[in-house]
Amino acid sequence: MSELRDGGDSVVGEKLAAVGSKIGRVIVISGTGAHRAQRVYIWGDPARCYVDKPIRRA
């Protein structure tokens, strides 16, 4: 599995999982109608995020 380590790197998937020692509060960010997005910060040494379910391709 490859690791992205630089600031600005991103992970894209339909479902992501994150592991860390401290989790911040959930913040609702702008989205359209009922499709509001949420953001949460994860801290750790190191904090990790991985794709649990990849994006379905049509």
C-alpha positions in Angstrom: 0.0 0.0 0.0 1.4 3.4 -0.9 1.6 6.2 1.6 1.1 9.9 0.9 3.1 12.0 3.4 3.3 15.6 2.1 1.0 18.5 3.0 -1.8 18.8 0.3 -1.8 15.1 -0.5 -5.3 13.6 -0.6 -7.1 10.2 -0.5 -10.3 9.7 -2.5 -12.8 6.9 -1.9 -16.5 6.2 -1.3 -15.7 5.3 2.3 -12.6 6.3 4.2 -11.4 5.1 7.6 -9.1 7.1 9.9 -7.0 6.0 12.9 -5.5 8.3 15.4 -5.1 9.0 19.1 -7.2 12.2 19.1 -10.3 13.1 17.1 -11.7 16.6 16.8 -15.3 17.6 16.7 -17.3 17.1 13.5 -17.7 20.3 11.5 -20.5 20.7 8.9 -19.1 22.3 5.7 -21.0 23.7 2.7 -22.7 21.3 0.4 -25.9 21.2 -1.6 -29.2 20.6 0.2 -29.3 17.3 2.0 -25.8 16.5 0.8 -23.9 18.4 3.4 -20.4 17.4 3.9 -18.6 16.9 7.2 -15.0 17.4 8.2 -13.1 16.0 11.1 -9.4 16.3 12.1 -7.5 13.3 13.4 -4.2 13.6 15.3 -1.7 10.8 16.1 1.8 9.7 15.9 1.2 9.0 13.1 -2.5 9.5 12.2 -3.6 7.3 9.3 -6.4 7.3 6.8 -7.1 4.6 4.2 -9.7 3.8 1.6 -12.2 1.3 3.0 -14.5 1.3 -0.1 -13.1 2.5 -3.5 -15.2 4.7 -5.8 -17.4 2.7 -8.2 -16.5 3.4 -11.8 -19.4 3.4 -14.3 
